[in-house]
Amino acid sequence: MENNLPIVARAIAYAGACESEQWFDLWARVGAGWVQKLPQLANLQILSYADLTDLQQRHPRSAWQAPVIVAVDEVQRFARDKGAPHARFLQQIHDASTTLPMTLVLAGLGDTQSVIRDLGLTHGLRPFSVGCFDGKEGEELTNKWFAHFGIVIGAQRNWINDLISRTDGWPRHVHWAQQALAEALLIKSVDGDVDRIPDWKVVQARADDLRQGCYQTQYSEAMARAAALTTKIMHDVAQAEAKGAPMSLETIIQKVDEACDRTKGTPYRIPRGYNEGTFVTHIIHCGALQETDDGAGLTCPIPSFQNYILRRGGIDPDLLPNLSQPDHF
């Protein structure tokens, strides 16, 4: 969207003009990369458009077969310039200024709401945090997962509940637990029978390994180069949240500035290429922090990732009673 708006406009035009049969045919022939391949598909007879105003004039509402949802992921990576072409493009959809039947769904990490505001999208926003599964949702997911694959839980409910509870209800981590369980069920001697799983500790260890691999990917090189500072930030944020007073982005940046004052002989250093603000933003984009739903401050959305960061920094989170503990199911 930042680099080639005409292709995006053409994709919107096609999505609005085609019927269900055309969708199925396009996916069968091209697959998920259909947007990038539209310019080469001349038989579609969809014109190129410079922007949404051009689209409205040459492909009016009367030619549309269905409304279009323009879904954008990784919004936190957009340049924060409300005068940029991609921002004006989003503003036109958001403001319904073209009267074309379109709406926006914007997804991203951490400071996405702040980025959206900076892009000039301010009216009638309905933020929704994916968050974690609660106890009821976790149980429903477990039951339906087993039912979908025709697996009988048998007498292993407690082991299964324990396996899922250690994920903190975080969807990606639930996925790792399910993968570990699926691998155990596919062993020849088990043959899909849960009651035949020989060692549940092995299943849990596998799920833990998969989750640790995810953490290692999220824990960036910049965070590693400033491990002490990263640990301090996560600890300070957790302490403030535990006291019911989440720290704002401005406060965190100020604390980083104070902590890195070299005149005080501090051990904390900001990694090369960053300043106080860009480093905190980097941690947000790595999924370690995000705005609270009410915008009052920042929180760590994944408690187990928070614990991983603290342990890498030499702090045992189990010995910090003031840290809020997640609700397991």
C-alpha positions as CSV (number, residue, x, y, z in Angstrom):
1,M,0.0,0.0,0.0
2,E,2.9,2.4,0.6
3,N,4.6,1.5,-2.6
4,N,2.0,0.6,-5.2
5,L,-1.5,2.1,-4.6
6,P,-2.6,1.5,-8.2
7,I,-2.3,-2.2,-7.7
8,V,-4.3,-2.0,-4.5
9,A,-7.0,0.1,-6.2
10,R,-7.2,-2.4,-9.0
11,A,-7.6,-5.3,-6.5
12,I,-10.4,-3.4,-4.8
13,A,-12.1,-2.8,-8.1
14,Y,-11.9,-6.5,-9.0
15,A,-13.1,-7.6,-5.5
16,G,-16.2,-5.3,-5.8
17,A,-17.0,-6.2,-9.4
18,C,-16.7,-10.0,-9.3
19,E,-19.2,-12.6,-8.2
20,S,-18.6,-15.7,-6.1
21,E,-18.0,-18.0,-9.1
22,Q,-15.3,-15.6,-10.3
23,W,-13.6,-15.6,-6.9
24,F,-13.4,-19.4,-6.9
25,D,-12.1,-19.5,-10.4
26,L,-9.4,-16.9,-9.6
27,W,-8.2,-18.7,-6.5
28,A,-8.1,-22.0,-8.3
29,R,-5.9,-20.5,-11.1
30,V,-3.7,-18.1,-9.2
31,G,-4.0,-18.7,-5.4
32,A,-3.3,-16.3,-2.5
33,G,-1.0,-14.1,-4.6
34,W,-3.8,-12.9,-6.8
35,V,-3.3,-9.2,-5.9
36,Q,0.2,-9.1,-7.2
37,K,-0.7,-11.1,-10.4
38,L,-3.7,-8.9,-11.4
39,P,-1.7,-6.8,-13.8
40,Q,-0.7,-10.0,-15.8
41,L,-4.3,-11.3,-15.9
42,A,-5.5,-9.3,-18.9
43,N,-8.6,-11.4,-19.4
44,L,-10.1,-9.9,-16.2
45,Q,-10.7,-6.7,-18.0
46,I,-10.1,-4.6,-14.8
47,L,-8.5,-1.2,-15.5
48,S,-5.7,0.4,-13.5
49,Y,-6.6,3.3,-11.2
50,A,-4.3,6.0,-9.8
51,D,-6.2,6.3,-6.6
52,L,-9.7,5.9,-5.1
53,T,-11.0,9.1,-6.7
54,D,-10.0,7.7,-10.1
55,L,-11.6,4.4,-9.1
56,Q,-14.9,6.1,-8.2
57,Q,-15.1,8.1,-11.4
58,R,-14.3,5.1,-13.8
59,H,-15.8,2.3,-11.7
60,P,-18.9,3.8,-10.0
61,R,-20.9,2.2,-7.3
62,S,-23.5,0.9,-9.8
63,A,-20.8,-1.5,-11.2
64,W,-20.1,-3.1,-7.8
65,Q,-21.5,-6.6,-7.0
66,A,-20.6,-6.6,-3.3
67,P,-19.0,-4.4,-0.6
68,V,-15.3,-4.7,0.0
69,I,-13.4,-4.9,3.3
70,V,-9.9,-3.5,2.9
71,A,-7.9,-5.4,5.6
72,V,-4.4,-4.2,6.3
73,D,-1.9,-6.0,8.6
74,E,1.2,-4.8,10.3
75,V,-0.2,-1.3,10.5
76,Q,2.3,-0.3,13.2
77,R,5.0,-0.3,10.4
78,F,3.3,2.5,8.4
79,A,5.1,5.8,8.2
80,R,3.3,8.2,10.5
81,D,2.6,10.9,7.9
82,K,-1.1,11.8,7.5
83,G,-0.2,13.6,4.3
84,A,1.4,10.6,2.6
85,P,-0.4,8.9,-0.3
86,H,-1.1,5.7,1.7
87,A,-2.6,7.8,4.5
88,R,-4.8,9.8,2.2
89,F,-5.9,6.5,0.6
90,L,-6.9,5.1,4.0
91,Q,-8.6,8.4,5.0
92,Q,-10.9,8.3,1.9
93,I,-12.1,4.8,2.9
94,H,-12.4,5.7,6.6
95,D,-14.3,8.9,5.8
96,A,-16.5,7.3,3.1
97,S,-15.7,10.3,1.0
98,T,-16.0,8.4,-2.3
99,T,-19.4,6.8,-1.3
100,L,-18.1,3.5,-2.6
101,P,-19.1,0.5,-0.4
102,M,-15.8,-0.1,1.4
103,T,-14.7,-0.3,5.0
104,L,-11.4,-0.7,6.8
105,V,-10.0,-3.4,9.2
106,L,-6.6,-2.5,10.5
107,A,-4.5,-4.9,12.5
108,G,-1.1,-4.6,14.1
109,L,1.0,-4.9,17.3
110,G,1.5,-2.7,20.3
111,D,1.1,1.0,19.3
112,T,-1.2,0.4,16.3
113,Q,-3.9,2.7,17.7
114,S,-1.3,5.5,18.0
115,V,-0.2,5.0,14.4
116,I,-3.8,5.0,13.2
117,R,-4.4,8.4,14.9
118,D,-1.2,9.8,13.4
119,L,-2.5,8.7,10.0
120,G,-5.6,10.9,10.5
121,L,-8.1,8.1,11.1
122,T,-9.9,9.4,14.1
123,H,-13.7,9.1,13.6
124,G,-15.7,6.2,15.1
125,L,-12.8,3.8,15.6
126,R,-13.7,0.6,17.3
127,P,-10.5,-0.9,18.7
128,F,-10.5,-4.6,19.6
129,S,-7.7,-6.4,21.3
130,V,-7.4,-10.1,20.4
131,G,-5.9,-10.8,23.8
132,C,-6.0,-14.3,25.3
133,F,-8.6,-17.0,25.6
134,D,-10.4,-17.0,28.9
135,G,-11.2,-20.3,30.7
136,K,-14.5,-20.9,28.9
137,E,-13.0,-20.1,25.5
138,G,-10.0,-22.4,26.2
139,E,-12.2,-25.3,27.1
140,E,-14.5,-24.7,24.1
141,L,-11.5,-24.6,21.8
142,T,-10.1,-27.8,23.3
143,N,-13.3,-29.7,22.9
144,K,-14.0,-28.6,19.4
145,W,-10.4,-29.3,18.3
146,F,-10.7,-32.9,19.5
147,A,-14.2,-33.2,18.0
148,H,-13.0,-31.9,14.6
149,F,-10.3,-34.6,14.3
150,G,-12.5,-37.3,15.8
151,I,-10.3,-37.8,18.8
152,V,-11.7,-39.1,22.1
153,I,-10.3,-37.4,25.1
154,G,-10.7,-40.5,27.3
155,A,-9.3,-40.3,30.8
156,Q,-6.7,-37.7,30.0
157,R,-8.7,-34.5,30.6
158,N,-6.5,-33.3,33.5
159,W,-3.3,-33.7,31.4
160,I,-4.8,-31.9,28.5
161,N,-6.1,-29.0,30.7
162,D,-2.6,-28.7,32.2
163,L,-1.0,-28.6,28.8
164,I,-3.3,-25.8,27.6
165,S,-3.2,-23.9,30.8
166,R,0.5,-23.3,30.5
167,T,-0.1,-21.3,27.4
168,D,-1.6,-18.4,29.4
169,G,-4.5,-18.7,26.8
170,W,-2.3,-16.9,24.2
171,P,-3.6,-18.2,20.8
172,R,-0.1,-18.7,19.2
173,H,1.0,-20.6,22.3
174,V,-2.1,-22.7,22.3
175,H,-1.1,-23.6,18.7
176,W,2.2,-24.9,19.9
177,A,0.6,-27.0,22.6
178,Q,-1.8,-28.5,20.0
179,Q,1.1,-29.2,17.7
180,A,3.0,-31.1,20.5
181,L,-0.1,-33.1,21.2
182,A,-0.8,-33.8,17.6
183,E,2.8,-35.1,17.2
184,A,2.3,-37.4,20.2
185,L,-1.0,-38.7,18.8
186,L,0.6,-39.6,15.4
187,I,3.2,-41.9,17.0
188,K,2.4,-45.4,15.6
189,S,2.0,-47.0,19.0
190,V,-0.5,-44.3,20.0
191,D,-2.4,-44.2,16.7
192,G,-4.6,-41.3,17.7
193,D,-5.7,-42.7,21.0
194,V,-5.1,-40.2,23.8
195,D,-5.1,-42.8,26.5
196,R,-2.1,-44.5,24.8
197,I,0.2,-41.4,25.1
198,P,3.1,-42.9,27.2
199,D,4.6,-39.8,28.7
200,W,2.7,-36.5,29.1
201,K,5.9,-34.8,30.4
202,V,7.4,-35.3,27.0
203,V,4.4,-33.7,25.3
204,Q,4.7,-30.7,27.7
205,A,8.5,-30.4,27.1
206,R,7.9,-30.4,23.3
207,A,5.3,-27.6,23.7
208,D,7.7,-25.7,25.9
209,D,10.5,-26.0,23.3
210,L,8.2,-24.7,20.5
211,R,7.1,-21.8,22.6
212,Q,10.8,-21.0,23.5
213,G,11.6,-20.9,19.8
214,C,8.8,-18.4,19.3
215,Y,10.3,-16.2,22.1
216,Q,13.8,-16.4,20.7
217,T,12.4,-15.1,17.4
218,Q,10.6,-12.2,19.1
219,Y,13.5,-11.3,21.3
220,S,15.4,-9.3,18.7
221,E,19.1,-8.6,18.2
222,A,18.6,-5.0,19.5
223,M,16.9,-6.3,22.6
224,A,19.8,-8.7,23.1
225,R,22.4,-6.0,22.7
226,A,20.6,-4.0,25.4
227,A,19.6,-7.0,27.5
228,A,19.9,-5.2,30.9
229,L,17.9,-2.2,29.6
230,T,15.2,-4.4,28.0
231,T,14.9,-6.3,31.3
232,K,14.5,-3.1,33.3
233,I,11.8,-1.8,31.0
234,M,9.8,-5.0,31.2
235,H,10.2,-5.1,35.0
236,D,9.2,-1.5,35.5
237,V,6.2,-1.9,33.3
238,A,5.1,-5.0,35.1
239,Q,5.5,-3.3,38.5
240,A,3.5,-0.3,37.5
241,E,0.7,-2.5,36.1
242,A,0.6,-4.6,39.3
243,K,0.0,-1.4,41.2
244,G,-2.9,-0.5,39.0
245,A,-1.1,2.5,37.3
246,P,0.2,1.5,33.9
247,M,3.0,3.7,32.7
248,S,2.5,5.8,29.6
249,L,4.8,5.7,26.6
250,E,6.1,9.1,27.6
251,T,6.9,8.0,31.1
252,I,8.7,4.8,29.9
253,I,10.8,6.9,27.5
254,Q,11.7,9.3,30.3
255,K,12.7,6.4,32.5
256,V,14.9,5.0,29.8
257,D,16.6,8.4,29.4
258,E,17.2,8.6,33.1
259,A,18.5,5.0,33.3
260,C,21.0,5.6,30.5
261,D,22.5,8.7,32.0
262,R,26.2,7.9,31.7
263,T,27.2,10.5,34.2
264,K,25.8,8.2,36.9
265,G,27.9,5.2,35.9
266,T,24.8,3.2,34.9
267,P,25.1,-0.3,33.4
268,Y,22.3,0.5,30.9
269,R,22.9,1.3,27.3
270,I,20.7,2.0,24.4
271,P,21.8,-0.1,21.4
272,R,23.5,1.7,18.5
273,G,21.1,3.1,15.9
274,Y,18.3,3.8,18.5
275,N,17.4,6.6,20.8
276,E,15.1,6.4,23.9
277,G,11.9,6.7,21.9
278,T,12.8,4.4,18.9
279,F,14.1,1.7,21.2
280,V,10.9,1.5,23.3
281,T,8.9,1.6,20.0
282,H,11.0,-1.3,18.8
283,I,10.1,-3.4,21.9
284,I,6.5,-2.6,21.2
285,H,6.8,-3.8,17.6
286,C,8.4,-7.1,18.9
287,G,5.2,-7.8,20.7
288,A,6.6,-7.3,24.2
289,L,4.4,-4.3,25.0
290,Q,1.1,-2.9,23.8
291,E,-1.3,-0.1,24.7
292,T,-4.0,-1.0,27.2
293,D,-7.5,-1.0,25.8
294,D,-8.3,2.3,27.4
295,G,-5.1,3.9,26.2
296,A,-4.0,4.7,29.8
297,G,-0.6,3.1,29.4
298,L,1.5,0.1,28.3
299,T,1.3,-3.5,29.3
300,C,2.9,-6.8,28.4
301,P,0.2,-8.7,26.5
302,I,2.0,-12.1,26.9
303,P,2.9,-12.8,30.5
304,S,5.0,-15.9,29.6
305,F,7.0,-13.7,27.1
306,Q,7.5,-11.2,29.9
307,N,8.8,-14.0,32.2
308,Y,11.1,-15.1,29.4
309,I,12.6,-11.6,29.1
310,L,13.1,-11.3,32.8
311,R,14.8,-14.6,33.1
312,R,17.1,-13.8,30.2
313,G,18.0,-10.7,32.2
314,G,18.8,-12.7,35.4
315,I,15.5,-12.0,37.2
316,D,13.3,-14.9,38.4
317,P,9.7,-13.7,38.0
318,D,8.6,-16.3,40.6
319,L,10.5,-14.4,43.2
320,L,8.7,-11.1,42.4
321,P,5.4,-11.2,44.3
322,N,4.4,-7.8,43.0
323,L,4.2,-9.0,39.4
324,S,0.6,-9.7,38.3
325,Q,0.1,-13.4,37.5
326,P,-2.1,-14.6,34.6
327,D,-5.3,-16.4,35.1
328,H,-4.9,-20.0,34.0
329,F,-7.7,-22.2,32.8
